[in-house]
Amino acid sequence: MKNNKPAQWIVGGIALLLLPFMLQYFGNAWVRIADLALLYVLLALGLNIVVGYAGLLDLGYVAFYAVGAYLFALMASPHLSETFESFAAMFPNGLHTSLWLVIPLAALVAAIFGAVLGAPTLKLRGDYLAIVTLGFGEIIRIFLNNLDHPVNLTNGPKGIGQIDSVKVFGLDLGKRLEVFGFDISSVTLYYYLFLVLVVLSVIICYRLQDSRIGRAWMAIREDEIAAKAMGINTRNMKLLAFGMGASFGGVSGAMFGAFQGFVSPESFSLMESVMIVAMVVLGGIGHIPGVILGAVLLSALPEVLRYVAGPLQAMTDGRLDSAILRQLLIALAMIIIMLLRPRGLWPAPDHGKSLTQKT
């Protein structure tokens, strides 16, 4: 029997390349939903390293998303030049940092924050680890909300605006592009940038999964004491998992800041962390295709349910808040799916458990 995987990959790749042009016929809002879905895929892949591979429940993952977003905001907006006179003297026009510097820098800074979070939690497990990471995420958000005095670094609850759009080889992704008379919108250009980042992240995740590091993480996930007895340095492996996972969040946050052109603390609430964890668990914890499926579904579902919540709100003469109703419908959908598929929509295969017992 012939292997059809290469043909499937080609068909899937062509579909992904043509997707934004098909969505454009229904309006740029749908392309924007696809863009945000790709960013959530990037976040879910990063969290899957921490939760799926190493088995470390992290409820403060949105903090690294915020770090990347604010890093790009400070490096690609006039905020620092307008706030600090000494900085304005050196950079009168502000910092307008290149994409090729921002992406590795966002990954590095977020990874450092991940290691800082991981260091005091090395001996914690389960619920205790979840509570500490949850607190870390909230601390970062509160800092961002209050660092507008005595030194205005983050502009507090007002956020930072006028963030530069991404420029790739002289092409400004924030402006429309006309090719042979065909109009390509800004959100479509961002789609392709995010798609490239997601593809690179998937390749990195697969390489990590099959490497000695990935197998060490999985050994820690299954039984930390046994892993330590086998000679695995569990401390370093845990720190590496936190750092690697956080770097994905930092890159995704930087791209979010460029895409939105504005960042504020409200975008990095606890609910965002919960949704990212739900994406990993709902899709299939530790399984890359499942994680991608969960991220796409949960990021697109709230937008699709707008068309359901609107008519229901009209039927009740506006007594039901559509935003609350959408959250209720999302929660019900998640409960039903998890009852029907407790291991996720696309769970990881059970290696070594395929042999049936002989009677």
C-alpha positions in Angstrom: 0.0 0.0 0.0 1.4 3.3 -1.1 2.1 6.1 1.4 -0.2 9.1 0.7 1.3 11.4 3.3 3.3 13.5 0.8 0.2 14.1 -1.2 -1.8 15.0 1.9 0.9 17.5 3.0 0.8 19.2 -0.5 -3.0 19.4 -0.5 -3.0 20.8 3.1 -0.3 23.3 2.3 -2.1 24.6 -0.8 -5.3 24.9 1.2 -3.6 26.9 3.9 -2.0 29.2 1.3 -5.4 29.8 -0.4 -7.4 30.1 2.8 -7.1 33.9 3.4 -8.2 34.6 -0.2 -11.3 32.5 0.2 -12.1 34.2 3.6 -11.6 37.7 2.0 -14.8 37.1 0.0 -16.7 37.1 3.3 -14.9 40.1 4.7 -11.6 40.9 6.3 -13.0 40.2 9.7 -12.8 36.4 8.9 -9.2 36.7 7.8 -8.5 38.6 11.1 -10.0 35.6 13.0 -7.7 33.3 11.1 -4.7 35.5 12.1 -5.6 35.4 15.8 -6.2 31.7 15.5 -2.6 31.3 14.3 -1.3 33.3 17.2 -3.2 31.1 19.6 -1.8 28.0 17.9 1.7 29.4 18.6 0.7 30.0 22.2 -0.8 26.5 22.6 2.3 24.9 21.1 4.5 26.7 23.6 2.2 25.7 26.6 2.2 22.1 25.3 5.9 21.9 25.9 5.4 22.8 29.6 2.1 21.0 30.2 2.1 18.2 27.6 5.7 17.2 27.5 7.0 18.0 31.0 3.7 17.7 32.8 4.0 21.0 34.6 0.6 22.7 35.0 1.2 26.4 34.1 -1.8 28.8 34.7 0.2 31.9 34.3 1.4 31.4 30.7 -0.3 34.6 29.5 2.5 36.5 31.4 5.0 35.5 28.7 2.5 36.6 26.0 2.4 40.0 27.8 6.1 40.3 28.0 6.6 39.8 24.3 3.8 42.2 23.4 5.1 45.0 25.7 8.7 44.4 24.6 7.7 45.0 21.0 5.5 48.0 22.0 8.4 49.7 23.7 10.9 48.9 20.9 8.6 49.9 18.0 6.6 52.9 19.3 7.5 56.6 20.3 6.5 55.9 23.9 10.0 55.9 25.4 11.1 59.0 23.4 8.0 60.9 24.5 8.4 59.9 28.2 12.1 60.1 28.9 14.1 63.1 27.8 17.5 61.3 28.0 16.1 58.6 25.7 14.7 61.2 23.3 18.2 62.8 23.1 19.7 59.6 21.9 16.8 58.4 19.7 14.7 61.5 18.8 12.5 59.5 16.4 12.1 56.6 18.8 13.2 53.0 18.4 11.9 51.3 15.3 13.4 47.9 15.7 13.7 45.4 12.9 11.6 42.2 12.9 14.8 40.1 12.7 15.9 41.5 16.0 12.5 41.6 17.8 11.7 37.9 17.3 14.8 36.4 18.9 14.9 39.1 21.5 11.2 38.5 22.5 12.0 34.8 22.7 15.1 35.3 24.8 13.4 37.8 27.3 10.4 35.6 27.6 12.6 32.5 28.2 14.4 34.4 31.0 11.1 35.2 32.6 10.1 31.5 32.2 13.3 30.4 34.0 12.6 33.0 36.7 9.1 31.5 37.2 10.5 28.0 37.1 13.3 28.4 39.6 11.2 28.8 42.8 8.7 26.1 41.7 11.1 23.2 41.1 9.8 21.3 44.2 6.2 22.0 43.6 3.8 19.7 41.8 0.1 19.5 40.8 -2.3 22.0 42.4 0.5 23.9 44.3 2.4 24.5 41.0 -0.8 25.7 39.3 -1.5 28.2 42.1 2.0 29.6 42.0 2.0 30.0 38.2 -1.4 31.6 38.4 -0.1 34.1 40.9 2.9 34.9 38.7 0.6 35.7 35.7 -1.5 38.0 37.8 1.6 39.7 39.2 2.8 40.5 35.7 -0.6 41.9 34.7 -0.8 44.1 37.9 2.7 45.4 37.3 1.8 46.3 33.7 -1.3 48.1 35.0 0.6 50.1 37.6 4.0 50.9 36.0 2.9 54.4 34.9 4.2 56.0 38.0 6.6 57.1 39.5 8.3 56.1 36.2 5.9 55.8 33.2 7.2 52.6 31.6 4.0 50.8 30.5 1.6 53.8 30.4 -0.6 51.9 32.9 -4.2 51.0 32.0 -4.1 53.4 29.0 -1.8 51.0 27.2 0.8 51.8 24.5 -0.3 52.8 21.0 1.2 53.9 17.7 3.1 50.6 17.5 4.9 50.1 14.2 3.6 47.5 11.8 6.0 44.7 10.8 8.3 45.2 7.8 9.7 42.2 5.9 12.3 42.9 3.3 11.0 46.4 2.8 7.3 45.2 2.6 5.1 47.0 5.1 2.5 44.4 6.3 0.4 47.2 7.7 -0.5 48.5 4.2 -2.5 47.0 1.5 -0.6 45.4 -1.4 -1.6 45.3 -5.1 -0.3 42.5 -7.2 -1.3 42.3 -10.9 -4.4 44.3 -10.1 -5.4 42.0 -7.2 -5.8 43.7 -3.9 -4.2 41.9 -0.9 -5.2 43.3 2.5 -3.0 43.9 5.5 -4.6 41.1 7.5 -3.8 38.6 4.7 -0.1 39.7 4.7 0.0 39.1 8.4 -1.6 35.7 7.9 1.3 34.5 5.9 3.9 35.8 8.4 2.0 34.1 11.3 1.7 30.9 9.2 5.5 30.8 8.6 6.1 31.2 12.4 3.6 28.4 13.2 5.2 26.0 10.6 8.7 26.7 12.1 7.3 26.2 15.6 5.7 22.9 14.6 9.0 21.7 13.2 10.8 22.7 16.4 8.2 20.9 18.6 8.5 17.7 16.6 12.3 17.8 16.8 12.1 18.5 20.5 9.6 15.6 21.0 11.9 13.1 19.4 15.1 14.4 21.0 16.8 13.3 24.2 15.4 16.5 25.9 11.8 15.6 24.9 12.1 12.1 26.1 13.6 13.4 29.4 10.6 15.7 29.8 8.2 12.9 29.2 10.0 10.7 31.7 9.6 13.5 34.3 5.9 13.8 33.4 5.3 10.1 33.9 7.3 9.7 37.1 9.7 12.3 38.4 11.3 10.1 41.0 12.0 7.3 38.5 13.4 9.9 36.1 15.8 11.2 38.7 16.8 7.7 39.6 17.7 7.1 35.9 20.2 10.0 36.0 18.0 12.8 34.5 18.8 16.2 35.9 15.1 17.1 36.7 16.0 20.6 37.8 17.6 21.7 34.6 15.0 19.9 32.5 12.2 21.7 34.2 13.8 25.0 33.8 14.5 24.3 30.2 10.8 23.4 29.7 9.6 26.6 31.3 12.1 28.6 29.2 11.4 26.9 25.9 7.6 27.2 26.4 7.8 30.8 27.4 9.9 31.7 24.3 6.9 30.7 22.1 4.7 32.9 24.1 7.1 35.9 23.8 7.2 35.6 20.0 3.4 35.3 19.8 3.0 38.4 22.0 5.4 40.4 19.9 3.4 39.5 16.8 0.2 40.4 18.6 1.5 43.8 19.5 2.5 44.5 15.9 -0.8 43.1 14.5 -3.0 45.1 16.9 -0.9 48.3 16.9 -1.9 48.7 20.6 -1.4 46.8 23.8 -3.0 47.2 27.2 -3.1 45.0 30.4 -6.7 44.0 29.7 -5.5 41.7 26.8 -3.6 39.5 29.3 -6.1 38.6 31.9 -6.4 35.2 33.7 -9.1 34.2 31.3 -6.6 34.2 28.5 -4.4 31.7 30.4 -7.3 29.5 31.1 -8.3 29.5 27.5 -4.8 28.5 26.3 -4.8 25.6 28.8 -8.2 24.6 27.6 -6.9 24.6 24.0 -4.2 22.1 24.9 -6.4 19.9 27.0 -9.4 20.0 24.6 -7.3 19.2 21.5 -5.2 16.4 23.1 -2.5 17.1 25.7 1.0 16.3 24.4 -0.2 15.7 20.8 0.8 18.4 18.4 -2.0 17.9 15.8 -4.5 17.8 18.6 -3.1 21.0 20.2 -3.4 22.8 16.9 -7.0 21.6 16.4 -7.9 22.7 19.9 -6.4 26.1 19.5 -8.1 26.7 16.1 -11.5 25.6 17.5 -11.4 27.6 20.7 -10.1 30.7 19.1 -12.6 30.7 16.3 -15.6 29.4 18.3 -16.3 32.7 20.2 -16.5 34.6 16.9 -18.7 32.0 15.2 -21.0 32.0 18.3 -21.6 35.8 17.8 -24.1 34.7 15.0 -25.9 32.5 17.5 -25.8 34.8 20.6 -27.2 37.8 18.6 -30.5 36.2 17.6 -30.9 34.7 21.1 -30.4 38.1 22.6 -33.0 39.6 20.2 -35.5 36.9 21.1 -35.3 37.9 24.8 -35.6 41.6 24.0 -32.0 42.3 25.1 -32.4 40.8 28.6 -29.5 38.4 27.9 -26.0 39.9 27.5 -24.6 38.5 24.3 -21.0 38.4 25.7 -22.1 36.4 28.7 -24.2 34.2 26.5 -21.3 33.4 24.2 -19.2 32.4 27.2 -22.0 30.1 28.4 -22.2 28.5 25.0 -18.4 28.0 24.9 -18.5 26.4 28.3 -21.3 24.1 27.3 -19.6 23.0 24.1 -16.4 22.3 26.1 -18.3 20.2 28.7 -20.0 18.2 26.0 -16.8 17.5 24.1 -14.9 16.5 27.2 -17.7 14.1 28.3 -17.7 12.5 24.8 -13.9 12.7 24.3 -12.2 12.7 27.8 -8.7 12.4 26.3 -9.2 15.3 23.8 -10.5 15.6 20.3 -7.3 14.2 18.8 -5.4 12.4 21.6 -1.8 11.1 21.4 -1.6 7.4 20.4 -0.8 5.1 23.3 2.7 3.8 22.4 3.4 0.4 23.8 -0.3 -0.3 24.7 -1.5 -1.6 21.4 -1.0 -5.3 22.2 -4.2 -7.0 23.2 -4.4 -9.5 26.0 -4.6 -13.1 24.9 -7.3 -15.1 26.6 
